[in-house]
Amino acid sequence: MNKTFYHFMMTFRGKVHPDEESQLADWMFKDHNFPKQSTSYDEISRYLEWNIPFQHALRTFDDLWNRYELDER
């Protein structure tokens, strides 16, 4: 994978009418401790489990991770 998950997520930021994808992207952008250089599902998933930003963030992450993997093939 060439692009980090964080870089992939930045394409979802700043929607006029936020959805869960943009909420997660905006939160990741504002969280200075988010593992921005990671391409590891386990590392990011653990971080989100400990710092969950909203109720369905983990489900949203899993959906977006699948898209990220497809995008990076």
N, C-alpha and C positions, 0 to 999 in steps of 0.2 A: 504494500500500500504506500503510495507516494504522499498523499495528503493526510494530515491528522484529522481525527474526528472533529476536533474543535474547529478547524478550518472549514470542514464540510458544513458544520452547524451554523457558521456565520452567514451562510446564504439564507437562513430562515429568520434572521433578526429584523426587528423594526417594522413589523406589520401594523397597518393602521387599525385593523381589527384582529388583535392577537388571538392565536389559537395555542394549543398546547405545545406545538413545535416551536413557535416563535417565543413562547414563554420560557421554554427550556433554553433556547439559544440566547435570549436576552440575559437570563440568569447566569449562564456560563460565562458570558462576556463580562458581567459585573463581578463575578466571583474570582478574586485574585489568586486563590489557592487551587482553582480547578486545574487538573493535569493537562494543560493545553498542548503539550508535545506528545501526548500518548496516542498510540494506535492500538492499545490493548483493551479489549472488551472487559476483561476482568478488573483491570485497574480503574477504569471509568465507572463500571457498575458498582464496585465497592465504594468509590467516592460518593456516588449518588445515594447509595443506601445509607451512608452515614450523614449525608448533608441534604437530604431530600427537600427540594425546593417547593413542591406542591404535590397533591395527592396522587396524581397519575403519572408522575415524572418517570418512574421506572418503566412503565408500559410504553410511554412515549419514546424513551431512550431505546428500548428493544426494537420498536418499529423503525426508528431512524437508523439504528445500527445496521439493520438488514439492508436498508437503502444505501447506506454508506458502503457496505461491502460490495453491493452490486455496482455502485458507481466507480469503485476502485479497481474493478476487474479489467 
